[in-house]
Amino acid sequence: MLTWENTDQFGNLKVAQSKATSLDDLDPDLRDLVQAVLTDHPDNPTFSVDVAYAEIAAPRGDQVSHILNLPFVSQLLMSGVAKNDLQQAIIDKLKDTVGDKATVIGPWD
Protein backbone atom coordinates (compact mmCIF):
# COMPACT_ATOMS: atom_id res chain seq x y z
CA MET A 1 0.00 0.00 0.00
CA LEU A 2 1.40 3.39 -1.00
CA THR A 3 1.77 6.16 1.55
CA TRP A 4 0.63 9.47 0.05
CA GLU A 5 2.21 12.61 1.47
CA ASN A 6 0.71 16.06 0.98
CA THR A 7 3.43 18.34 -0.34
CA ASP A 8 1.65 21.65 0.01
CA GLN A 9 -0.31 23.28 2.80
CA PHE A 10 -3.63 22.68 1.06
CA GLY A 11 -3.18 18.98 0.31
CA ASN A 12 -3.57 19.55 -3.42
CA LEU A 13 -0.45 17.62 -4.43
CA LYS A 14 0.12 14.12 -3.11
CA VAL A 15 3.37 12.25 -3.69
CA ALA A 16 4.22 8.60 -3.03
CA GLN A 17 7.36 6.51 -3.48
CA SER A 18 7.03 3.20 -5.26
CA LYS A 19 8.54 0.29 -3.38
CA ALA A 20 8.95 -1.68 -6.60
CA THR A 21 12.44 -2.80 -7.54
CA SER A 22 11.48 -3.95 -11.04
CA LEU A 23 8.67 -3.82 -13.57
CA ASP A 24 7.39 -7.13 -12.22
CA ASP A 25 6.95 -5.60 -8.74
CA LEU A 26 5.15 -2.49 -9.99
CA ASP A 27 1.57 -3.81 -10.30
CA PRO A 28 0.44 -3.27 -6.66
CA ASP A 29 1.71 0.33 -6.70
CA LEU A 30 -0.05 0.99 -10.02
CA ARG A 31 -3.30 -0.32 -8.57
CA ASP A 32 -2.92 1.96 -5.52
CA LEU A 33 -2.13 4.96 -7.76
CA VAL A 34 -5.13 4.34 -10.00
CA GLN A 35 -7.45 3.90 -7.02
CA ALA A 36 -6.22 7.14 -5.40
CA VAL A 37 -6.58 9.17 -8.59
CA LEU A 38 -9.98 7.74 -9.54
CA THR A 39 -11.27 8.42 -6.02
CA ASP A 40 -10.38 12.11 -6.33
CA HIS A 41 -10.90 12.50 -10.10
CA PRO A 42 -13.41 9.94 -11.42
CA ASP A 43 -14.07 11.68 -14.75
CA ASN A 44 -11.54 10.20 -17.21
CA PRO A 45 -8.22 11.32 -15.71
CA THR A 46 -4.99 11.13 -17.69
CA PHE A 47 -1.90 9.36 -16.36
CA SER A 48 1.42 10.60 -17.71
CA VAL A 49 4.40 8.23 -17.61
CA ASP A 50 7.72 10.09 -17.72
CA VAL A 51 10.78 7.89 -17.30
CA ALA A 52 13.12 10.87 -17.68
CA TYR A 53 11.79 12.07 -14.32
CA ALA A 54 11.08 8.53 -13.05
CA GLU A 55 7.47 9.31 -12.25
CA ILE A 56 3.83 8.89 -13.14
CA ALA A 57 1.61 11.95 -12.70
CA ALA A 58 -2.17 12.48 -12.90
CA PRO A 59 -4.89 13.64 -13.57
CA ARG A 60 -4.01 16.50 -15.99
CA GLY A 61 -0.86 18.29 -17.08
CA ASP A 62 -2.18 21.63 -15.89
CA GLN A 63 -3.55 20.25 -12.62
CA VAL A 64 -1.41 17.42 -11.26
CA SER A 65 -2.66 16.10 -7.93
CA HIS A 66 -0.82 12.76 -7.65
CA ILE A 67 2.78 11.84 -8.43
CA LEU A 68 4.16 8.34 -8.04
CA ASN A 69 7.96 8.37 -7.94
CA LEU A 70 9.63 5.29 -9.43
CA PRO A 71 13.19 5.07 -8.02
CA PHE A 72 13.95 1.78 -9.78
CA VAL A 73 13.54 3.45 -13.20
CA SER A 74 16.78 5.41 -12.81
CA GLN A 75 18.63 2.21 -11.95
CA LEU A 76 17.27 0.45 -15.03
CA LEU A 77 18.22 3.34 -17.30
CA MET A 78 21.74 3.43 -15.85
CA SER A 79 22.06 -0.33 -16.45
CA GLY A 80 21.42 0.22 -20.16
CA VAL A 81 17.70 -0.39 -20.57
CA ALA A 82 16.45 1.73 -23.48
CA LYS A 83 14.40 4.71 -22.30
CA ASN A 84 11.66 4.33 -24.92
CA ASP A 85 11.31 0.60 -24.27
CA LEU A 86 11.02 1.15 -20.52
CA GLN A 87 8.52 3.97 -20.97
CA GLN A 88 6.34 1.83 -23.24
CA ALA A 89 6.50 -1.12 -20.84
CA ILE A 90 5.26 1.06 -17.96
CA ILE A 91 2.56 2.62 -20.17
CA ASP A 92 1.36 -0.86 -21.17
CA LYS A 93 1.23 -2.03 -17.53
CA LEU A 94 -0.68 1.08 -16.51
CA LYS A 95 -3.12 0.71 -19.43
CA ASP A 96 -3.83 -2.85 -18.28
CA THR A 97 -4.49 -1.51 -14.78
CA VAL A 98 -6.82 1.39 -15.69
CA GLY A 99 -8.73 -0.31 -18.50
CA ASP A 100 -11.23 2.15 -19.96
CA LYS A 101 -11.44 4.32 -16.82
CA ALA A 102 -8.59 6.65 -17.81
CA THR A 103 -6.14 7.67 -20.51
CA VAL A 104 -2.44 6.79 -20.33
CA ILE A 105 0.17 8.84 -22.21
CA GLY A 106 3.88 9.54 -22.23
CA PRO A 107 5.27 12.81 -20.84
CA TRP A 108 2.99 15.86 -20.71
CA ASP A 109 3.38 18.12 -23.74
N, C-alpha and C positions, 0 to 999 in steps of 0.2 A: 504494500500500500504506500503510495506516494505521500510525502508530507509537504503540503503547500504552505509557503511563507508569503505573507503580504509584504511587499517591498515599498509601499508608500503609505502615508498616513491614512488614506481613505480606503485601503484594501482593494483598489482597482486593478492592481497588477499582482498576480500570484506566480511564484516561481517554485519549481521542484527540481530535485536532482535525481536523475535516473540511477538506479542501483545496478542496472544491466552492465555486464562485462562483455557482451557480444550481441549480435543480432538475434541469436536464438533466445537470449534472456530478456529481450525487450518487450515481448507480448504483454505481460502483466502491467508494465508501466504505461504502455499504449492504451490499454483498457481503462486504467485509472485516469489518464489524461482525457480521453474521450468522454468518460462519464462526468468529469468535473466541468468540461467545457459545455457539454450538452445540458447539464443542469442549469448553468448560468445563461446559456445562449442556445436555446432549442431550435431556433429558426435558421437552419442550413448554415452553420458556421463554416469557415475555411481554415484548414490546418496547413501551415507552411513549414516544410522541411528544409532546413538550411544547414548542410553539413559544414560549410565554411565557418559557421558560428557554433556548430555542434549543438543545435537546438531545434525544437519544434515549437511554433508559436500559433496562437489562435485567439479570437475568432476572425479578426479582420486586420489587414495591414495598417489601417489608420486607427485601430482601436484594439490593440492587443491586451488581453486580460490574463492569459495563461502562457507561461513559457516552461517547457520541459528541457532542462539541460541534459546533454548526452555526453558525459565525459569520455566514454569508451570510443567515441567517434574519432577524436583527435589521435588516440593511440592507433586505431586502424589506419588512418591516413598516413601517419608517420611510418607505419610498417609496410607501406607501399600499396595499400588498397586504393584503387582508382576512385577519385572523388565522385564522378558521375555514376559509377556502378553502385557505390555505397548509398548515394542519395536516392537512386531509383529503388534499391532494395528496401530502404526505410519507407519510402512513399508507398510501395506495394504492400508492405506489412500494415501500414496505417490505413490504406484503402480497404484491406480485408477486415480491419477492426471496425471502421465506421460504416461500412456498407453504403446505403443510400441516404444516410442521415447527415452527411457533410461532404464538403469538397476537400480534396487533398491536392496541394500544388508544391512546386519547388519554392525557392526564395521569393519573398514579396518583390514586386516590381519597384 
